[in-house]
Amino acid sequence: MRFSLLWFVPILVTTSYIALNIGRLPFLVPLFYSKVWGAAQLADKNYLYLPVIGAFLLGIVNFVITLFIKEEDKLFRYLLLATGSAMAILASITVFNIIGLVS
């Protein structure tokens, strides 16, 4: 379980990046891409933490589940940790793209 907390690194980097750039962002940012173009896509800039919080909660749940899985089920453990890492990376990419778009 050498890489059991690897999912946490992108979350930490993204949270720091948001905190450093929050003052330079406009009040509304285009967070909700799946909605119709216009005002429906916009959200307060503080909502940029939502993807990071979601990835963090998924990572915590997956990490706790891996603690209770037997040692014989290593593949399932690795899949859970990989899922948490993938979600953290995707959340980071999303936030970086949004900040890059409006900056």
Buried (B, 14 or more C-beta within 10 A) or exposed (E): EEEBEBBBEBBEBBBEBBEEBEEEBEEBBBBEEEEEEEEEBBBEBEBBBBBBEEBBEBBEEBBEBBEEEEEEEEEEBBEBBBBBBBBBBEBBEBBBEBBEEBE
